[in-house]
Amino acid sequence: MDFETETGILEYLQSHDKTRGIVAVKKLSGGNANYVYRGTIAKPRADLFGGRSTVVIKHAADHSASQRQMALYIDRMVFEQTVLGIVADASDNKNNNNKEDENIETANVKVPRVLYWDHENNIVIQEDAGMKSTHLKEFISSHAQPPSPRLAKEIGSSLGEFIARLHLYGFRHRSELYPIKMANTEALSLSRLILYDQFPKAASKYMEDQPQFDRDVIDLASKWGGDRLMNEPETLAHGDFWPGNFLVDSAAAEGNEITIKCMYIVDWEMSRYAPAAMDLGQFIAEAFSLNKYRHPCEELMTSFLEAYCKIYGDRLTTMDLKTAVIHCGGHLMSWTPYTGWFKEDEGHDAKTKEVTLIGAEFIKRAWNEDWTWIRQETAFRVMVDHLKL
C-alpha cells in the first residue's frame, strides 16, 4: 500500500478492524517530515476513538514528505509516541503519586492523545486539534491587526508555563527516561547538522566586510553549541519548539476580542534529552520574526520568558542564557531567511543580510557575555534580570 497518498492510506484504514470506521481522508498542508491526513468518522461512537468525528493520521517514511531526497530515520515516530504518553500520563496524574506540580499540561496548552499506533507501518492516529485550528504563526500572521497585548501575553505565558513544566518534569525524572526511553541520538545529530553546523555557511556571504574577530566567534559558537547539544542531556526537550507546531483553537469574544480555547503542541519526533535553553532560543527567534515581519507582539516574548523563569528559574544559569541567545541568533541566521518570512519581490537579499547580521550580533554579544547589550536590545532581558546580571 502507498501510505503517501489519500487513496493508499484510506485503503490501509479500511483493511483494519480498529480503523475501518474512518471513511474519508484528506491530506493536510504543513507536514514537512511526515505524511499527515485528517480522517473523518461517519458514525462516531464511544468505542471508536472515544466518540470523535475526526482524527489526525500520520505516516513516517524513510524520507521527508516535503523533500523526498532528504533521508530521515524511520523510528522518529517511536519517540513522538513515547513522549506524548509521558506528557499525558503526567498530566492525568498517572505514575506521579497525584502530585499536582508534576502536571505538564496547563489549563489551555495540551498535547494530542494517541488513539492508535502501528509500529510496523509507522502509522499513528492522534486526537484532532479541530477543523478550524491553525498553527500559531498563521494565527498571528493572518489577522489584519496585531494581537492585543492581553492576547499576546496570554499566549506567551501559557507556552512558557508548558515548556517549563516539561523541562522540570524531565529534569526530575531523568534517571527513568534517559537513556532508556528518550536518548534519540538521531534527532540530536540532525539538529546539529541543520542548525549549529550551518552557522559559518549562513554567515559567510554577509560577513565578508565584518571584523575577523566577529567571523571567528561564529565558528567558535557553532562548535560550542553543537557540542553542548550532543553531550549535555540536561532535561527532556521538545526539540522543535516553534509556532508552526502549536495548533491554536480560538473563539471570538465580546468586543471582537479573541480568546484561546486551547493550544495543542504537536510534532514531537525531535524530542530528546538536551539543554533546556535551546527550546527557549528557538521560540524567541520565531517570536522575534513574528514581531518584526508580521505584527508587533513584544509581549509574546517577554511573557513567555517571565512564565518560564517562575517555574524553571531556580535551575537557570548564565550558561543557559548564553546558550539561549546563541541558539536564537543561529536560528535567525540559518532558518529565518529561508522559511517564508519575506518573499523574493520584497527585497529578499537585503532582508536576508539584515537578519543574518542581527543573528550574528546576538551570537557575538552572548559569546562575549555582554549582558548589558542583551538586556537593552532583546527580550532576553527577562532572563538577565532573573539572573541578576
C-alpha positions as CSV (number, residue, x, y, z in Angstrom):
1,M,0.0,0.0,0.0
2,D,1.1,3.5,-0.7
3,F,0.9,5.5,2.5
4,E,1.9,8.7,0.8
5,T,-1.4,9.2,-1.0
6,E,-5.0,9.6,0.3
7,T,-6.1,6.6,-1.7
8,G,-3.4,4.4,-0.2
9,I,-3.8,5.5,3.4
10,L,-7.6,5.0,3.2
11,E,-7.1,1.5,1.8
12,Y,-4.9,0.7,4.8
13,L,-7.5,2.1,7.2
14,Q,-10.3,0.2,5.6
15,S,-8.4,-3.0,5.9
16,H,-8.1,-3.0,9.7
17,D,-10.9,-3.6,12.1
18,K,-9.8,-0.9,14.6
19,T,-9.6,1.8,11.9
20,R,-12.4,0.8,9.5
21,G,-14.7,3.5,10.9
22,I,-12.6,6.2,9.1
23,V,-14.4,6.6,5.8
24,A,-12.6,9.6,4.2
25,V,-9.2,11.2,4.5
26,K,-7.7,14.5,3.3
27,K,-4.1,15.3,3.1
28,L,-3.2,18.3,5.3
29,S,-0.7,21.0,4.4
30,G,2.2,21.8,6.5
31,G,3.6,18.4,7.0
32,N,7.3,18.6,6.3
33,A,8.7,15.4,7.8
34,N,5.6,13.2,7.7
35,Y,2.6,12.5,5.6
36,V,-0.4,13.9,7.5
37,Y,-4.1,13.4,6.9
38,R,-7.4,14.3,8.6
39,G,-9.7,11.3,8.8
40,T,-13.5,11.6,9.0
41,I,-15.5,9.1,11.0
42,A,-19.0,8.7,9.6
43,K,-20.7,7.3,12.7
44,P,-18.8,8.4,15.8
45,R,-19.2,6.1,18.8
46,A,-17.6,5.8,22.2
47,D,-15.7,2.6,21.4
48,L,-14.2,4.1,18.2
49,F,-11.6,6.8,19.0
50,G,-13.6,7.9,22.0
51,G,-16.6,9.2,20.0
52,R,-14.5,11.7,18.0
53,S,-15.8,12.7,14.5
54,T,-12.3,13.5,13.1
55,V,-8.8,12.3,13.8
56,V,-5.3,13.1,12.5
57,I,-3.3,10.3,10.8
58,K,0.4,10.5,10.4
59,H,2.8,8.2,8.5
60,A,6.6,8.4,8.9
61,A,8.6,7.3,5.8
62,D,12.3,7.0,5.4
63,H,12.4,10.4,3.8
64,S,11.0,13.9,4.3
65,A,7.4,14.2,3.0
66,S,8.2,17.7,1.6
67,Q,11.7,16.8,0.3
68,R,11.9,13.2,-0.8
69,Q,15.7,13.4,-1.4
70,M,16.2,14.1,2.3
71,A,16.6,10.9,4.2
72,L,15.2,10.6,7.7
73,Y,15.5,8.0,10.4
74,I,12.4,5.8,10.3
75,D,12.0,5.4,14.1
76,R,11.4,9.1,14.8
77,M,7.7,8.3,15.4
78,V,8.6,6.0,18.2
79,F,10.0,8.9,20.2
80,E,6.9,11.0,19.5
81,Q,4.6,8.3,20.8
82,T,6.8,7.8,23.9
83,V,6.9,11.5,24.9
84,L,3.2,12.0,24.1
85,G,2.5,9.2,26.5
86,I,4.8,10.7,29.1
87,V,3.1,14.1,29.0
88,A,-0.4,12.6,29.0
89,D,0.3,10.3,31.9
90,A,1.9,13.1,34.0
91,S,-1.0,15.4,33.3
92,D,-3.5,12.6,34.0
93,N,-1.8,12.1,37.4
94,K,-0.5,8.6,36.5
95,N,2.7,7.4,37.9
96,N,3.3,10.6,39.9
97,N,1.6,9.9,43.2
98,N,-1.0,12.5,42.3
99,K,1.4,15.4,42.7
100,E,-0.2,18.4,41.1
101,D,3.1,20.1,40.4
102,E,4.1,17.1,38.2
103,N,1.4,18.1,35.7
104,I,2.9,19.1,32.3
105,E,-0.2,20.3,30.5
106,T,-1.7,23.6,31.6
107,A,-5.3,24.9,31.6
108,N,-5.1,25.7,27.9
109,V,-2.0,24.0,26.5
110,K,-2.3,20.3,25.8
111,V,-0.8,17.5,23.7
112,P,-2.9,15.3,21.4
113,R,-3.8,11.9,22.7
114,V,-2.5,8.9,20.8
115,L,-5.5,6.8,19.7
116,Y,-3.8,4.1,17.5
117,W,-0.2,3.1,16.8
118,D,1.1,0.7,14.2
119,H,4.8,0.5,14.7
120,E,5.4,-1.9,11.8
121,N,4.0,0.5,9.3
122,N,4.9,3.7,11.2
123,I,1.3,4.9,11.3
124,V,-0.2,6.8,14.2
125,I,-3.7,8.2,14.7
126,Q,-4.0,11.1,17.1
127,E,-6.5,13.4,18.5
128,D,-7.5,16.2,16.1
129,A,-7.0,19.8,17.4
130,G,-10.1,20.8,15.4
131,M,-11.3,21.6,11.9
132,K,-10.8,25.3,12.4
133,S,-7.5,25.1,14.3
134,T,-4.4,26.8,12.7
135,H,-0.8,27.0,13.8
136,L,0.3,30.0,15.8
137,K,2.5,31.5,13.0
138,E,-0.5,31.6,10.7
139,F,-2.9,32.6,13.5
140,I,-0.9,35.8,14.2
141,S,0.1,36.5,10.6
142,S,-3.4,36.1,9.1
143,H,-5.1,38.8,11.2
144,A,-5.3,42.3,9.9
145,Q,-4.4,43.8,13.3
146,P,-1.7,42.8,15.8
147,P,-2.8,40.7,18.7
148,S,-3.8,42.7,21.7
149,P,-1.3,43.0,24.4
150,R,-3.6,40.9,26.5
151,L,-3.8,38.1,23.9
152,A,-0.1,38.1,23.2
153,K,0.6,37.9,26.9
154,E,-1.9,35.0,27.3
155,I,-0.3,33.0,24.6
156,G,3.2,33.7,25.7
157,S,2.6,32.9,29.3
158,S,0.7,29.7,28.5
159,L,3.5,28.4,26.3
160,G,6.2,29.5,28.8
161,E,4.5,27.7,31.6
162,F,4.0,24.5,29.5
163,I,7.6,24.2,28.3
164,A,8.9,25.0,31.8
165,R,6.8,22.2,33.2
166,L,8.1,19.8,30.6
167,H,11.7,20.7,31.4
168,L,11.1,20.4,35.1
169,Y,9.5,17.0,34.8
170,G,12.3,15.8,32.5
171,F,14.9,17.1,35.0
172,R,13.2,15.3,37.9
173,H,12.7,12.0,36.1
174,R,16.0,11.9,34.1
175,S,17.1,8.6,35.6
176,E,13.8,6.9,34.5
177,L,13.7,8.4,31.0
178,Y,17.3,8.8,29.9
179,P,18.9,7.0,28.1
180,I,16.4,4.1,28.3
181,K,13.5,5.8,26.6
182,M,14.5,9.3,25.3
183,A,18.0,9.3,24.1
184,N,17.0,10.0,20.4
185,T,20.6,10.4,19.2
186,E,19.5,10.6,15.6
187,A,17.5,13.8,16.5
188,L,20.5,15.3,18.2
189,S,22.7,14.6,15.2
190,L,20.1,16.0,12.8
191,S,19.6,19.1,14.9
192,R,23.3,19.8,15.0
193,L,23.6,19.3,11.2
194,I,20.7,21.6,10.3
195,L,21.4,24.4,12.8
196,Y,24.8,24.6,14.6
197,D,26.8,23.3,11.6
198,Q,25.1,25.9,9.4
199,F,26.4,28.9,11.3
200,P,29.6,29.5,9.3
201,K,27.8,29.0,5.9
202,A,24.9,31.2,6.8
203,A,27.1,34.0,8.0
204,S,29.9,33.8,5.4
205,K,28.1,35.6,2.5
206,Y,27.1,38.6,4.6
207,M,30.1,38.9,7.0
208,E,32.9,39.5,4.5
209,D,33.1,43.1,5.5
210,Q,32.9,42.4,9.2
211,P,35.9,42.2,11.6
212,Q,37.8,38.9,11.6
213,F,37.0,38.5,15.3
214,D,33.3,38.5,14.6
215,R,33.7,35.8,12.0
216,D,35.9,33.7,14.3
217,V,33.2,34.0,17.0
218,I,30.6,32.4,14.7
219,D,32.9,29.4,14.2
220,L,33.6,29.1,17.9
221,A,29.9,29.3,18.8
222,S,29.0,26.8,16.2
223,K,31.2,24.2,17.7
224,W,30.4,25.1,21.3
225,G,26.7,25.0,20.8
226,G,26.8,21.7,18.8
227,D,29.0,20.1,21.5
228,R,26.6,21.2,24.2
229,L,23.7,19.7,22.2
230,M,25.3,16.4,21.8
231,N,27.0,16.0,25.2
232,E,24.7,17.6,27.8
233,P,21.5,15.7,28.4
234,E,20.1,18.2,30.9
235,T,16.4,17.5,30.5
236,L,13.5,16.4,28.3
237,A,13.2,19.0,25.5
238,H,10.7,19.3,22.6
239,G,13.5,19.9,20.1
240,D,11.4,21.8,17.5
241,F,9.6,24.3,19.7
242,W,8.4,26.9,17.1
243,P,4.9,28.4,16.4
244,G,4.3,26.1,13.4
245,N,4.0,23.2,16.0
246,F,1.4,25.0,18.2
247,L,-2.1,24.4,16.9
248,V,-4.5,27.1,18.1
249,D,-8.2,26.6,18.7
250,S,-9.7,30.1,19.3
251,A,-13.0,31.8,19.7
252,A,-14.4,35.3,19.3
253,A,-15.4,37.1,22.5
254,E,-17.1,40.4,23.2
255,G,-15.8,43.5,21.5
256,N,-14.1,41.5,18.7
257,E,-11.6,40.2,21.2
258,I,-10.2,36.7,20.6
259,T,-9.8,34.1,23.3
260,I,-7.7,31.0,23.2
261,K,-9.7,27.8,23.9
262,C,-6.7,25.5,23.6
263,M,-3.3,25.2,22.1
264,Y,-2.0,21.7,21.1
265,I,1.7,21.1,21.0
266,V,2.4,18.7,18.1
267,D,5.3,17.1,16.2
268,W,7.5,15.6,18.9
269,E,9.7,13.5,16.7
270,M,12.8,15.6,17.6
271,S,12.2,15.3,21.4
272,R,15.3,14.3,23.3
273,Y,17.4,15.0,26.4
274,A,19.3,18.2,25.7
275,P,19.9,21.6,27.2
276,A,16.6,23.2,28.1
277,A,17.7,26.7,26.8
278,M,17.7,25.5,23.2
279,D,13.9,25.3,23.2
280,L,13.8,28.8,24.5
281,G,16.2,30.1,21.8
282,Q,14.2,28.6,19.0
283,F,10.9,30.0,20.3
284,I,12.3,33.5,20.8
285,A,13.9,33.5,17.3
286,E,10.5,32.7,15.8
287,A,8.6,35.1,18.0
288,F,11.2,37.8,17.1
289,S,10.3,37.2,13.4
290,L,6.6,37.4,14.1
291,N,7.2,40.7,15.9
292,K,9.5,42.1,13.1
293,Y,7.9,40.7,9.9
294,R,4.2,40.2,10.8
295,H,2.7,42.1,13.7
296,P,4.2,43.8,16.8
297,C,3.9,41.3,19.6
298,E,6.8,42.0,22.0
299,E,4.6,40.7,24.9
300,L,4.6,37.3,23.3
301,M,8.4,37.0,24.0
302,T,8.6,38.7,27.4
303,S,5.6,37.0,28.9
304,F,6.9,33.6,27.7
305,L,10.2,34.1,29.4
306,E,8.6,35.5,32.6
307,A,6.4,32.5,32.9
308,Y,9.3,30.2,32.2
309,C,11.5,31.8,34.8
310,K,8.8,31.4,37.5
311,I,8.8,27.6,37.1
312,Y,12.3,26.6,35.9
313,G,14.2,29.7,37.1
314,D,15.9,28.1,40.1
315,R,17.9,25.9,37.6
316,L,18.8,28.6,35.2
317,T,22.4,29.8,35.0
318,T,24.5,32.2,32.9
319,M,25.4,29.3,30.7
320,D,21.7,28.8,29.9
321,L,21.3,32.4,29.0
322,K,24.4,32.2,26.7
323,T,23.0,29.1,25.1
324,A,19.5,30.5,24.5
325,V,20.8,33.7,22.9
326,I,23.3,31.9,20.7
327,H,20.7,29.4,19.6
328,C,18.3,32.3,18.9
329,G,20.9,34.1,16.8
330,G,21.9,31.0,14.9
331,H,18.2,30.3,14.1
332,L,17.8,33.9,12.8
333,M,20.8,33.4,10.5
334,S,20.2,29.8,9.3
335,W,16.5,29.5,9.2
336,T,14.6,32.8,9.1
337,P,15.7,33.9,5.6
338,Y,14.6,30.6,4.1
339,T,11.2,29.8,5.8
340,G,8.8,32.3,4.2
341,W,9.2,35.3,6.3
342,F,9.8,37.5,3.3
343,K,9.5,37.0,-0.5
344,E,11.8,37.5,-3.5
345,D,9.9,40.6,-4.5
346,E,10.1,42.2,-1.1
347,G,13.9,42.9,-1.1
348,H,14.7,39.3,-0.1
349,D,18.5,39.7,-0.3
350,A,18.6,42.9,1.7
351,K,16.3,41.4,4.4
352,T,18.4,38.2,4.4
353,K,21.5,40.3,5.1
354,E,19.8,42.3,7.7
355,V,18.5,39.3,9.7
356,T,21.8,37.4,9.3
357,L,23.7,40.3,10.8
358,I,21.1,40.6,13.6
359,G,21.6,36.9,14.4
360,A,25.4,37.3,14.2
361,E,25.2,40.2,16.7
362,F,23.2,38.1,19.1
363,I,25.8,35.4,18.9
364,K,28.7,37.8,19.4
365,R,27.2,39.5,22.3
366,A,26.3,36.3,24.0
367,W,29.7,34.8,23.4
368,N,31.3,37.9,25.0
369,E,28.7,37.7,27.8
370,D,27.7,41.3,27.1
371,W,24.6,41.2,29.3
372,T,24.1,44.9,29.3
373,W,23.6,45.0,25.5
374,I,21.4,41.9,25.6
375,R,19.3,43.5,28.3
376,Q,18.9,46.7,26.4
377,E,18.3,45.2,22.9
378,T,16.5,41.9,23.3
379,A,13.6,40.1,25.1
380,F,16.2,38.1,26.9
381,R,16.4,41.0,29.4
382,V,13.9,38.9,31.3
383,M,16.5,36.2,31.9
384,V,19.2,38.8,32.5
385,D,17.1,40.4,35.3
386,H,16.1,37.0,36.7
387,L,19.8,36.0,37.0
388,K,20.6,39.5,38.4
389,L,23.5,40.0,35.9
